[in-house]
């Protein structure tokens, strides 16, 4: 069975999927969204960002869409999460939630249950 | 970087920065630059526009250098897209050469030439006096033996393309068996069956005593084996997907069976499926034959959807079906009389605490149903388990099989201390060595606190021998 490129799902790819879960974004928008959702800890460089985007496109987890009508006038490529991408993000989030539950059960992490 | 964005570019810092970034871009492979170079440049411009403070500029260049260090090697290890390969050979002297077009459309000249050659070839073939054997539907004189059932079955699940092709070619050729040879093969098969399977009825009686089932000869041909199945699809399931686990961490293992017949398993090993499917301990026991090591070590992610039209299956039936369909499991079952422990209610009655069963589905998550939370000395900690679950679980460490004879219905919440195993399974490879359980209480004490006990009795239990099992 051939191994998929995104198996396991890299952290960067997961962050991009999460960034696109809210709205369609262009590359810079994704970079800013990822920086925001990680409290500025991760600022994706162009190489990492577009390499990940290319892999996600090839795996059909995201797709390119026409720019929004209210989008900036510059010619940019916008990306959207596909159903497969959303399912993968949900699966990954559930997996991480399970890990969190386990960490709380083992008293490694405190806080409310996920 | 110290002049405005729209200022004269030639002597502007922004222009210089951009030139520097363009140079950095040349470190990436050409197909990355072709596919994403413009966007990468746009992203750089956006950041330069938005991050003008000196500290932000320093941060920008720090990010870019780090990105180059991380992403460039990754890009070089990344496989190229299917058609985006370099030209294989260029013609320098006018001789024909072979190269891949990539995304470029074929030229008009090439299309016209191809059309003319195709029309000429078709014309020549149409007027050819030679006809192929297949065109006249003549049978081949070569003897063709129909493929065995297992060969057909494997065809759907083989991962190797070569195997698939071979099997399919064999299957296609079977249509042309000469009548005499066909009769000879049928007679040989009948004689073989008669010789080796004369005691069918006796075997059925052994497996299901008192069922009055008999094997009988049937003159009419039996219905054909289902042949319309596609990989990942059986009559019981509309879809079965088995993939190597994304995470091989045993702690991320989880199996769920939803009421709508959706089975999902994450990072599960095959022994767990066998254990739950056949009600045998996951630890080695006398009730299950020796298995290959990969059954314990390799983990898979599985998704299966039961067919809405199929008869409703319980979790164990679903696990068996997945094992048979995707792991080619062939199991021989024999009922044997043996000593066992009967799990019964102790004098004074059960002290078990009934659990709410409204949302009780098969779920091996720590807070799920029909599962125990792992802990030192395998304490009996579970949110909602029935007595079959309890017997099945403790059998992993008892010296005899355990059968539920409590007659207690419903699911219960249990929480006990760990207990001293009656037997120790073989330690896992690279395990932490021997663990001292001697200070723990016995299973009799633990069960006694729940109002239960084990009674040694003779019982007839199924013993399973794995005849065949394969990786998916």
Boltz contact constraints between the chains, C-beta under 6 A:
constraints:
  - contact:
      token1: [A, 1]
      token2: [B, 159]
      max_distance: 6.0
  - contact:
      token1: [A, 7]
      token2: [B, 246]
      max_distance: 6.0
  - contact:
      token1: [A, 8]
      token2: [B, 246]
      max_distance: 6.0
  - contact:
      token1: [A, 27]
      token2: [B, 39]
      max_distance: 6.0
  - contact:
      token1: [A, 27]
      token2: [B, 43]
      max_distance: 6.0
  - contact:
      token1: [A, 28]
      token2: [B, 43]
      max_distance: 6.0
  - contact:
      token1: [A, 28]
      token2: [B, 46]
      max_distance: 6.0
  - contact:
      token1: [A, 43]
      token2: [B, 63]
      max_distance: 6.0
  - contact:
      token1: [A, 45]
      token2: [B, 63]
      max_distance: 6.0
  - contact:
      token1: [A, 45]
      token2: [B, 64]
      max_distance: 6.0
  - contact:
      token1: [A, 45]
      token2: [B, 67]
      max_distance: 6.0
  - contact:
      token1: [A, 46]
      token2: [B, 40]
      max_distance: 6.0
  - contact:
      token1: [A, 46]
      token2: [B, 43]
      max_distance: 6.0
  - contact:
      token1: [A, 47]
      token2: [B, 67]
      max_distance: 6.0
  - contact:
      token1: [A, 47]
      token2: [B, 71]
      max_distance: 6.0
  - contact:
      token1: [A, 48]
      token2: [B, 67]
      max_distance: 6.0
  - contact:
      token1: [A, 48]
      token2: [B, 71]
      max_distance: 6.0
  - contact:
      token1: [A, 50]
      token2: [B, 36]
      max_distance: 6.0
  - contact:
      token1: [A, 50]
      token2: [B, 39]
      max_distance: 6.0
  - contact:
      token1: [A, 50]
      token2: [B, 40]
      max_distance: 6.0
  - contact:
      token1: [A, 51]
      token2: [B, 71]
      max_distance: 6.0
  - contact:
      token1: [A, 51]
      token2: [B, 75]
      max_distance: 6.0
